[in-house]
Amino acid sequence: MNEDGRIRAGSESGLATAPLAAAVRAGSPKPDIGSAAALRKALIDAGQVVAPSSTSGQFVRDKVFPKLNLPDTVTLTLEARGTEAAAALREGKANLSIGPTSELVQETGIDVAGLLPPDLQLVQTFTAAVVSDSTAPEAAGRLIDFLSSDTSLLLTAIRRAGMERPRE
């Protein structure tokens, strides 16, 4: 079990990972964000940046922005959810959005510009596990086994959602 005893020991299985990416309004030029210097320039050029207030947005605020030493002219707004961050980008309230690929690729009216560079990246892993007080642990385990399998349908759905299987 985990530290607080809520998860059955050995039942955890990483299902998919979602790295951080940047997006622009659909049809806008996609900035180069492939290096820290390029991302810094893209953020300065954008001026107004939006992100979800979840772990990813907090990472951008607390790690990425300070590491890039951005001028005061760059403003980061954290929206409650990724859908709201995408809406702010679509509506012109921001010129660049940063968030998990899994949230950005699902939104209409925006285009993913690319992944953040490795030295500024946060890759989040989506994990399934059986809770310790489960009334159907065998069924839960079978579901996790299915979700962890490499059937082409599952792999296609994961990739379509902007994610990949976790690397061992």
N, C-alpha and C positions, 0 to 999 in steps of 0.2 A: 504494500500500500504506500501511498504518498505520505508526506509529513503529517497531514491532518487526518489521515485515515479515510478519506472520502473515495479513493480510487482503489480498485482491486489490483494488487501487485501483479505485474506482468501483463496486464490487459491493455496497456497503452499501445497505440499504433499511429504513427505519423501518416496522414492521408495525403496532404498536399502542402506545398510551400508557395508563398506569394511574396515576391520582392517588391520594393518600392519603385515606382515609376513616376514620370512627370507627364502631364497632358496639357494640351492647348485646345482652344475652341476649334471645332471642325473646320477644316479648310485653311486654317492659319499655318504659317510656316512653322516647321518643327525645329526648335533650337537644338544645337549640339549640346548634349549633357553627358558625354562620354568620359569626362575627366572632372576632377574637382574644379580646375580653372574654368572649364567650359560651363559647368553647372553654375558656378559663381557668376559668370557673365550673363548666362540666361536668366538667373534670378534678378540681377541688377536691371537687365533690359525689361523684364516683366514688371518690376516694381510692386505689383499687387499679386500675392501668392495665397492660395487657399489649400487647406488640408483638413482631413477629419480630425476631431479632437481625441480620437482613440490613441492607442499605443503608437501608431505610425506618425500621427501629427505631433504627438509629444516628442518623439524621436527627432523629427525634423526641427522642431522648436528648440529642443535642449541639446542636440548633438550636431546636426547638420549646419544650421544657421551660425552658431558660435564658431564652429570649425572653419567656416568659409569667411568669417570676419566681414559680414555684409554691412554696407552703409545704412544709415537710418532711413534712406529713401526706399528700402525694401521692407514691405509690410507683410507679415504673415497673419492670416485670419484662420482660426480654427473653427470649423463648423461641427455640429453635433455628430453627423454621420457623413460617410462618403458620398451618398446621394445628394446631400445638401451642398457639399463642397463642389461636386460636379455641376449642380444647378447654378452656383455662384459663378463658376467659370463660364458656363453657357450664357448667362445673363450679362456678362461683361463686368461683373463686380471684382473679378480677378483676371489676370492674364496667363496664369500658370497654376496648375493644381498638382500636388504631390500626394500620392497615396498608394496603397497596395494595388498591384496590377489587377487583382481579382475584382476590385471595386471599379477601377477605371475602364476596363474593357467592356463592361456591361452597360455603360452609359451612352446614350445617344447625344449627338451634338458636340462631342469632344473627340479628339484623336490622341492616342498615346504617342508621346514623342520619343520615349525610350526609357530604359532602366537607369536608375541612379548609379554612379560609378561604384565599384566594389568597396572602396575605402569610405564611402558615405552611405552604405547600403544597410538596410534592415530587412532580413528575410524572416517572415513569420510562418510558423508551421501550424497547420490545422491538425489536431490530434483527436482521436476517438479513444474512449476507455469505458470500462464497465465500472459503474459506481458500486461502492462496497455494500450498500443495502438494496441492490437490485433484486427484484422478485423473479427475474427471468435472465440470470447471468449467461446461460448457455445460448439463448436466443440472441442476446446482446453480443456475445462473442462471435456468433455466426454472421451477424450483420457487419461487425467490424472486419471479420475475415473477408467478406464480400467487398466491402468498401476499400480494403487494402489490396484486392486482387488486381491483376494487370489485364483485365478484359479490355478489349479495344474500345468498347462503348464508354467505360469509365475513364480510360486514358484520354479519349477524345473530349469528353466533357470537362475533365480537369484542365486540359490545354486550352480549350475554348474559353474557359473562365480565367485565363491568364496565369495559370498556376502550373506547377510541375510536381512530380512525385519527389518526396524527400530523398536526398542522397544518403546512402548508408555511411 
